[in-house]
Amino acid sequence: MLEEYLIATKFFTKRALNMEAIAKTFKLIWRTRKGLEVRDMANHLVLFAFKDETNVAKVLMGEPWSFDKHLMALQETKRGEAIQSLEFDSACFWVQIHDFPVGCMLVSTAKGIGSVIGTVVESDEDEVNMGGFNYILLRIKVDILKPLCRGRKLSLSRGKEGWVRFKYEQLPIICYWCGKLTHNDRDCPIRTLSNGILKEGAQQFGSWLQAYTSNPFRKMVMKVEGLEDDTSWNGRSEHDHNEGGTKREGTQRADHGGLELTRMANRRQPLLDDVCLKAVDSDPLPKETPCLQSIVMGLGNRQTVRELVEIVQAEGPKIMFLSETWSGRKHMEKVKRELEFDGLFIVPRDGKGGGLALLWKSEVAVWVDNFLKFHIDAIVNGGSKEAWRLTRFYGEPDRDRREEGWNMMRMLSSRSDLPWCCFRDFNKLLKVEDKRGGAPRSQSQM
């Protein structure tokens, strides 16, 4: 019998578990090389069986995981161990600690504060040393059976007091009444026992506990060298200065047709092969950002490109999605210049068809969070109060595989609580009367 590597998982939801949906969703997210098996163990317990031990480590490193926005608690287990006896009482979170007093923003200080929440597993010291953020990030093993800690009071010099706030990245559904991750507001015992007396204004927890991951290229602190430190004044070029220097671990730079891409070794989600685009920094996103989408059915025709130029000149979009481009990077770079956009990200064509492109102006900060053959998911103005998500989703043309697309949408919906704008084409009809031509379909197929 082949050796299996097991992770027991408890789903904190009252809904019945759809095992097929779970299998399809995590197949897309975890991307295991040798596949996995999903077994229903009853009482909202599921056993994930892997054929490769490295997959277990990667999945555990990627905590917290959620399904349909409800928390999943994971425990590594072995054959012969009783799953019902396992304690699903903890999960690891990346926690941002904000509002440090001046001069106190140190990793050692943060670890002491973070121990109030739980066991500090890891600190993101690289980011702290870069001086690019106004918070310190710690990975903490949190007791999920207790209310989430909202912050901590600090004793300062001269008898003064301070307060640091905690924000949790990838936070799933949380009860705003008691602060626990094991149920939602509707199922909270505190609310049930109050007989309707409690009002929403009395809630002690809220969405402000959710931390939005900052754009890794948008620094909040910049170090400026003095003349004595600037080697270029001594006639040395930047290339000379970097010769023999150390390369920052976890990043790879590559030049793709003039577009600089940085492939991040993302410790928070190590299984997703994210590609972040270095966008030009900008002023805060305006309340209304003009966006356009177009299904172009190929950009090899000069007339199609000219029509796009006219549309862009007339509408003035800051962001534009194109689908069915039928083009590679080299040609899309030419189209980008003709349309007078500054940023470009593409999903290349597959054979003779397909292809997606996201273009944006320099006054809008955009970075791509994830993508696959039929979608691009981006964050606009990430790290600010006006951050929002923009997704271009193109429905699977093969009707038999469309369920995979819906599972992908479910996965995307659980990734963030940011305001979300989703462009179609879903390749799906809502009403029978919308169909034009071809064989008729029943209402059940809508």
N, C-alpha and C positions, 0 to 999 in steps of 0.2 A: 504494500500500500504506500502510495506517495505521501511524503510528509506534508502536513498542512500547517499554516501559520494563522492563528485565529485572533479575531477581535470581537468581543461581545459588546453589544451596543443597546442602550436603553433609549427609546424615543419618548420624550416627555410631551405627549399629546394624547387627547382622549379619542381622537379619530382612529378609525380602523386603518391599519397599515396596508397599503397597496404594494405588495412585494415586487410586482413587475415594474412599477414606477420607480421604486427604490433602486432596483438593479440597473435600470436604464440610466437613471440620474447619476449614480456614482460610477458607473462605467465611463461616462463622459468626463466626470470631474477627476477621478483618481488615475485613469489611463494606465491601468496595470498591464505590464508586458505579457504576462502569462494568464491573464484573466482572473476572475474571482467567482466565488459561489456565495449566494445569499440565502440564508436559512431562517425561516420564521420559527422562533422558539416560544411563542405565545407570550401574553402579558406585556406586549409592546417591547419584547426583547428580540433582537436579531443577531445572528452570528454571521460575520463576514469571514470566509475562508480563502486565504491567499496561497498561491503556490510558490511565491518568492518572499523570503523573509524581509528583504529591503522595503517591500511595499508596506509592511506593517509599521516600520519605523517612520516612513514618510507620512503615512496617514496620521499617526499619533503626533508627529511634529506639526501637522497642519491644523490642529485643534485651534478654536472650537469649530465643530461641524454642526450644521442644522439641516433639517428637512422640512420644507414648507414653513420655514421660519421658526420652527420649534427645535429646541436644543436636543442634541444627541450626546449622551455620556458614553465614553468609550473605555473599555478595559481589555488589556491584552490577556489572553487566557490560553490554556493548553488542553489537549485532548484528555478526557477523563475528569476534568474539573466541572463541578456543578455550577452552571451559569446562574441559577436562581439564588445561589449563596453569595454571589459577588455584590459588592457595594458600589453602586453608581452614584457617588456623592461628590465628584469633583470634575473639573474641566480646566484646561489651560487657556488663558486669554492674554492677548497683548493689551496692557493697560497703560494709558497715557496719564502721566501725573503733571498737572498744570498749576500755574500760579505760585511758583517758587519765590520766596523772598529774594531780594537782590543779593548775589554772592553765595547763595545756598544751592544753586542748581548743579549738584554733584551726584555722580552715580552712587557713591557710598551713602549719601544722604537719602537718595531715592530708594535704595534697597531697604534701608531701615524703615522708611515710611510704608513701602510696599508690603512689608512683612505683616502689616495690620490686616491686609486683604487675605493673604495666604502665603504659600511657600514660593519664594522668588526662584524661578527656574533659570532665567536668562535675562541679561540686560542688553539692550541694543547700543552698546558702547561706541560702535563705529559712528553712528549718526550723531551721538552726543559730542564726540570729539571733533566732528566736522563743524559743530557750532551752527547748524542750519535749522534748528527747530526751537520752539519756545516751550517745549515739554520734554520730559524724559520718558522713555519707553521701556517697560519691563514686561517680561513674560512671567505670569504668576499662575500657580495652581490654586484655583478658587473653590471653596466649599459651596457647591450649588444648592445645598439644602438650607443655607442661611441667606438672609437678605444681602444684596450687593452693597458693598461699602461705597458711600457717595463721596467721601473725602475724609480729611483728618485735620484736627486743630493742632497748630504748632505753637510752642512756647518760644518767643523771641527775646532778644535782649531788652533790658529796661522794663521788664514786666509786660511787654506787649505780646499780642497773640496774632497768629496768622492762620490761614486756611488754604490747604491745597485740595484741588478737585481731581477726582478720578473719572476717566472716560475709558470705555471698553470698546476695542475694535471688534468688528464682526459680531456684534451683540444680537442674539436672537430675540424672540418674544420674551418680554419680562412683565411680571405683574406690577402695575403702578401703585397698587395698594400696599403690598408687603415687600416688594423688591426681590421676590424669588424668581428663579428661572424655570421652575418646575411646573408652572401653570400660568394661564393668562388672567386678565382682570375678571373675566366672567366667572371663572371657577375658583376665585379666591375665597377662602373660608371667612376672612375678615368682612368682605363685602356681603357674603351670604348671611352671616350672623347679625349684620346691622339692620336687616329688614328694610332696606331701602333708605335708611337715614343718611348714610354717607353720600356725599356728592363728590363729583370729580375734582372740585377745587381743593378737597382735603387730601388728595393723593400726595404722598411724600416722595414719589419717584416719577421719572418721566423720560421722554425721548432724549433729553439732554445728557443722559448717561452714555448714549451712543457716540463713539468717536469715529470721525470720518478720516480715513487715511489721507494724509497730505500728499500733494503732488511732489514726488521725490526730487524734482528739478526746480521747485519754487522755494527758495530758501527764505527764511524769515530773519536770518542774521547773516550779514556779509562782513568778512574781514578784509580790510584795506591795508595793503603794505605801505610802509614808509619808504622814502627814497633810499635809505640805507639798505633796506631789504630787497629792493627791486633790482634783480641782477641784470635786467635789460639796460640799465644805465651804465653798466660796465662793459657794454658791447656784446653780452652773451644773449643768444636767442633762447626762446622758450624751449626749443628742441634740445639745445646744449644743456639747459638747466635740468631737464628731465632725464637726460642720459644717465643710465646706471641707477635711476631711482626705482622705487618699488611701485608695482602696479597694485591698485586697490583690489583686494580679494573680492570675488563675487561679481565682477562686472566684465563684460566683453563689449568692445566697441567695433563696429563694422560700418563700412561705407557702402550704402546701397543706392547707387545712382544719384549721388549727391545728397542723400538724406541720411543724417546721422541717427543711427538707432543705438540704444543702449539696452542690452539684455540683462535684466536684473536677476540676481540670485535671491529670490524673494523668500525670506525665512518664514514669513507669515503664511504663505501658501506655496510650499515647495513643489507641489505637483503640477501647478499651472505654469505653462511656459509663456509667461507674460512678456510682452514687448512694449516698452514705454517710449513714446516719442518725445524728444526734447523740443517743446514748443516755446515760442517767444513769450516772455512774461508780459503781463498786461495789467491794465487797470481792472478793478472789480467788474464782474460781468454785469451788464445792464439788465434791467428787469425784463426787457424784451430783446431777445437775440434772434434776428432773422435767420431762418434755416430753410433749406430747400432739399428736396429729394427728386431724383429722376431715374426712370428705368430707360436706359438709352439704347439697349439692344445693339451694342457694338459702337466703338468710337473710331473705327477705321475710315468711316465716311466723313469727308471734310465738311459736308453740309450739316451733319449732326453736330460737329464741334462748333460750327458757326452759329447754329441755333442756340446751343448752350451759352455761348458768349453773349448773345443778345438777351437771353433770359437773365443771366447774372448781372449784366449792365442795367437791366430794367428793374430787377427786384433787389439787388444789393445784398445778397445773403452773406452772413459772416461764416456760416458753416454749410457745407453741401455734401450730400450723400449721392453716389452714383451706383447703380447696380446693373448687372449684365453688361459690364464694360468690354468683355471679350479682349482684354488688353493686359500686357505685362507692365513692369515698372518703367522701362525705358520710354514707352509710348505715353504712359500716364504722367510722367514728368513733363513732357511737352504739353500735354493738355492742361496741366496745372499752371504752367507759365502763360498759356493763352487765356485761361480764365482768370489770371491774376490773383491766384491764391498763394499763400505762403507755406502752409503745411500740407502734407500728404501722407496718408497711410492706405495701403492697398492689400486686399486679399486677391492674389493672382487668379487668372482664369484657370479652369480645369478642362484641359483639352481645348476644344474650340469654343466652348461656352462658359458662362458664369463670370465671376469677377466682381468684387466690390471695391469702392474707393470712398475714403473720407477726406475732404478738403476743408481747410479753414484759413481765416485771415489772421494776421499776426496780433490783432488787438484782442483775440480770444485765446485763453489758455486751454489747451486740449491735450489730454493724454489717453492712450488706449489701454483699457484695463484688461480686456481679453477679446479673443476673436476665434472664429472657426470658419469653415467653408461658407456658411450661410449667414453669418452675423458679425458685426463689429460693435463692441460695447465700450463706450468712452465716458470719461469724466470731464465735465466742463467747469473750469474755474475751481478745481479741486483744492481743498484746504481752507476755503473761505466760507462765510455764512451763506453765500449765494451759489454754492456748488450744486450741480445737478448732473444727472446721468442722461446720456443720449445713446440710443441703440438703434442700429439699422438691422432689421431681421428680414431675411428672405426665406419664405416657406419652401420646404423640400418639394421639388417638382414631382418626385415619385410618391404617389398617393399612399403606397404601402409603408413608406418610411416617415410619414408626417408626424407620427406619434413621437419620434425622436426629437423633432423640432419643438413640439409642445413641452417635452421634458426639459429641453434646453431652456425654454422660456421660464419654466418653473424654477430651474436652478438660478437663472439670472435674477429673477424677482426676489430670491432669498439672499442675494449677495449684499444688498445695501438698502437703507431706508431713505436715501436721497430722493428728491423729486425726480420723476422718471418720464422721459419723453421717448416713445418707441415708434420708429417709422416702419411701415409695412413695405413689402407686399407679403402677406401671409399665405398667398395661394389658396385662399379659403373663401367661400361664399357665406353670407349671413342669411340671405333670403333666396327663395326659388326664383323670384322675378328678376334677380340680379344676373342670372345666367344668360349668356348670349351665345347661341349656336351649340352644336354638339348634341350628344344624347341627353335627354332630360334626367334630372335627379330628384329624388324624393326629399321631403323636408328633413328627414332623419339624417341626411347626408350634409345638411347645412351646418 
